[in-house]
Each structure stands twice: as C-alpha cells, then as structure tokens.
Amino acid sequence: MFKPTIARLAITCLALTPLTTTANTAAIDKWLPEFQPSTLSRDAQVAELEWFAEAAKPYEGMAIKVVSETITTHEYESQVLAKAFSEITGIEVTHDLIGEGDVVEKLQTQMQTQQNIYDAYINDSDLIGTHSRYQQVRNLTDWMAGDGKAVTSPTLDIDDFIGRSFTTGPDGKLYQLPDQQFANLYWFRYDWFTDPDLKARFHAKYGYELGVPLNWSAYEDIANFFTNDVKTIDGKRVYGHMDYGKKDPSLGWRFTDAWLSMAGAGDKGLPNGLPVDEWGIRVEGCRPVASSVERGGATDGPAAVYALTKYIDWLRDYAPPDAGGMVFSEAGPVPAQGQVAQQIFWYTTFTADMVQPGLPVMNEDGTPKWRMAPSPRGAYWEEGMKLGYQDAGAWTLMKSTPVKRAQAAWLYAQFVTSKSVSLKKSHKGLTIIRESDILHDSFTERAAELGGLVEFYRSPARTQWTPTGTNVPDYPRLAQLWWQNIGNAVSGEKSPQAAMTDLAQDQERLMKRLERAGVLGDCGPKLNEPKGRDYWLAQPGAPKPRLDNEKPKGETIGYDELILSWQ
C-alpha cells in the first residue's frame, strides 16, 4: 500500500523523469483529452500513462477477457477505457457486460471447475466473506508484494479508495480493488416537502414538520399523508412510497442490501455489526455460529420481523397498486415519472438517469426537484450501527487464472481505477471510488444538479453505508435463500415471523453443510448448540427483544439544515 504522500512523490518523480522514450506517446496524446477532468496535472497523467505503457511491454499482443455487470460505469469502461488501454499498452481487452447474477454464476463456475473463464472479475464486495474463506482468489496484499509487484502502479494509492475497508478480509488483507460504488439512500420530492401549504397541512395533522424523516415512524406518517390525504398534485394521483415485491431474485437484494440493518436488527460496529451482522448471522472469532435466535443469531428475531412487516405494510398501503408485481428493474424508473413523494430504498446509481432534461422531476434550469438524503432508522437502530447499504463492485483475481494473464488483467484493473481516468469515469457513472475525486472542484460545480450526491459522499455520514460483510461465509448460496422465503411472506403464504424463521433455518442448514464439508478452514461455520429464544433475547446486543412501542413519535429534519450540519 502507498500513502498519499508517497504517491504524490512518485508522481512527481515520474513526471520529471519519463520511464522510457518508447512509451506510446501518440496513443497517450490521443486519449488525454478524453481523460479530462482529472485530479492529476497533465504532466502527472502522462507520467502515469507512460508507466502503464512500459509495464505492459511483456504482455504486448496478449488478448485478455474481463467481465462486470451492466451499469453506466462499466459501459464506459467497456466501450471507451478498454479501447484506450489497448491502444496505450498493446494488450487487447474484451470487457464483457452481463447481468449481476450471471457474473456471480461465472465466478462460481470458475471456482468449482478451476477452468479460467475470465482473467478478472468485477464482482460485488458482498462476496468478501466468501473470498476470504474459500481462498480461491488472490489476496491483493500478497499479490502486490509478490507475482504482481512488477505490474503494480507506484501511483495506485490504495489509501485514496473510500471503499477499501469493504474489500478487506478478517485477516486484514485486501482481496478486491474497488472499481465503483453507490449507496442505497432516501429519495424525496424537495419541491413538495418545501411547499408551504403541504407543510402546514402535515404539521396540523402530525404535530411536527414535514421534512427528511429521521426514523421509520416519520417515513410512515409522510407515506400516509401523501397517499391518503394529499392524493393528487397538479391533477395526478400521487403516492407516499415506492417499492417492488414480485417473487424474483431481485427481491432478495431488497433485503440483503441491508434492510435489516436499517431496522436495527444487528449489533453495533462498522463496516458491519459484530458479533451479529445485518443478515442476522453471529460470528465467534471469524466462525459463523448462528442465524436463528435459538443459537444466538437474529435473522428471525423481533427486529427482523418488524423490518419485514413494515416493508409489506408500506408496499400494500402506500405504494402504487402495481408496485407489488414489479421487479427491481421495473420499479427503478417509477420515481422519475413524477408521482412518488419519497422512497426509502433508492440506489444512487439511478442518479444519472434521474437528472435527464425533460423529466417531470427536473426543473427547467437543469436542477432536480428531488433530493437524496440519509435513510431513516428503524425502531431497533442504535447509535454506532450501520444505517444502510453501499454497493462496491471490485476487481477480483482468481487463483485459477494463469499468472501472466492475471498480471495483464491487473494492469487493466489499475488503469480503469487510476487517477488519470477515475475522475472522468466518476462523472460518467456517478459511482465514486476515490476521496480525491469526490473532493475535486468539478464535483463542487456539479453539486447543485446532482440532488445531494456530492454532499452525502463528502459527509461523515457515508461511513454508515456499507456492503455485506465478512460474517457471510458463502454469499452466492446464502443469498439465494432470501428471495424465496421473503416472497412467501409478501404473497401472504407465510407470516413474517414464519418466513424469517424458515430463512434462519435454511441459512443454518447450508452453514451446517459447509461445516461438514470442512472446505472453509479455520473461519468456516461451526454452529452453536441451541439454547432457546428466551436465553438469547435476554443477552446484551442482538438478537434484541421485542420493543413495547415499535412506532415512537416521528422525527424529521429540514434538508437544508441537514446539509449545513455536515459542513
């Protein structure tokens, strides 16, 4: 790892003393205009790009294949940066774009068969617990000191990556290099929330101000107000909530992407609760030991059941009638149509699509009528806990990939995350990975048009939004259990308690199989013997006993006041 001061010194030295006169200067000159703006000076960019050209010489003429899910950021990499890298280095890159589930499937297949399907993967850091236990990926800490040393950029500057803690295993080693990240925040119609008449009507009914909800009680009150009291604005039916509920794999993301943490189901701790995380999985040391309350987990505890119950109630009572039959991709564009007042579970990756000119949620001057803000907390949440989810797609090198191919792919991974190109890429996809990028003047200039994205990522609040952590021993297999069990509750086939109990037991059955297989080493599951719900609910921390009042008085804060508090 390189400290920022060392990185700056290295850039200066490289700028003053080019590594080689044979670097592909024509290609670098051609592509430099595309890589603007950058946090680096032009000379520092040239020096960094010359390093890539020189380091790639042993791999010139090679053709490599990498893969990622299909989002705007990766489209820019695949269509623009891959071509630039090839021209500058002589390494041909095919950057495939496929569905997120397909990326995980390819990764699993390579793990199981040891056949090299791709030379590098951008997969979610949610798999950090999987990667650190199965030991089928190269941990980058050792890689950069060993086989990858000659192809590790002196200007990589690991400390500049804001998501590096998400890709660090229990052993303290870096397993993945962040490539893009986005948070799951609260979204609302700022123009409606500041309307004097609506504010007066809300205050008259609820006794507090219409504003950014700080707790789920306020969110529910606001949802009810717009759906059942306001009903129409400018002649159009409006709703106080938006979500989706079809029994589909994306329903699992709706919950594993930290819904239980927002409710307060887990323990305190960042980036994830310890010993119980937001999936309700308890660890002792690094070993998963429980999911059910009977063994010390929290997946089927009162806070988790509260979280599922609120989700179902709000979907039924306050969302558009067809929302329950939608999947993630169908529900995503709905707020931009202009009839939704707020959404508690909204991914910032939608920002780029939400600021398009001509949308009902945009002003004529190009500024949005909406804002994003930190998510409200559930009744069981306590200070010191994570408050939401942050997706972090990160570069992963499999051990089954031949060393030379992995080295070439590592060069590409560093190139698309380098300071020479990362700021421009951040402006394209709005999935910011570097501290230096979010603090750059170019984002200050764009802040007003991005609805709070810049303010959030510059604020201390962002540290409470984190991906799935290391408690989850096999993310691909365990994640599949969520949408099926949650779907049973959404359909009414099972009660929320029964559905979460089934989920907890399913997770434990899978962990028991992993325990018997003995493939995860000293950090593999070793389930506790059951002691019963009463025993564990009487212990400090998670699982937490049921609260007498799960709907305390609503609390809100004015958006402008919130932003000022961060400055």
Secondary structure, DSSP 4 states (H G I P E B T S, - for coil): ---HHHHHHHHHHHHHS-S-TTS-HHHHHHHGGGG-S-SS-HHHHHHHHHHHHHHTGGGTT-EEEEEEE-SHHHHHIIIIIHHHHHHHHS-EEEEEEE-HHHHHHHHHHHHHH---S-SEEEEEGGGHHHHHHH--B--HHHHHHTTTGGGS-TT--GGGBTTGGGGB-TTS-B--EEEEEEEEEEEEEHHHHT-HHHHHHHHHHHSS--SEESBHHHHHHHHHIIIIII-EETTEE-BS------SSHHHHHHHHTTHHHHHT-S-S-SSS-SSB-TTS-EEETTEEEESSGGGT--TTSHHHHHHHHHHHHHHHHHS-TTGGG--HHHHTTGGGGS-BSEEEEEEGGGHHHHT-TT-TTB-TTS-BSEEEEPPPB-TT--TTS--B-EEEEEEE-BTTS-HHHHHHHHHHHHHTTSTTTHHHHHHHH----BHHHHTSHHHHHHGGGTTTHHHHHHSGGGGGB----TT-S-HHHHHHHHHHHHHHHHTTSS-HHHHHHHHHHHHHHHHHHHHHHT-SGGGS--PPPP--HHHHHTSSSSSPPPPS-SS----EE-HHHHHHHH-
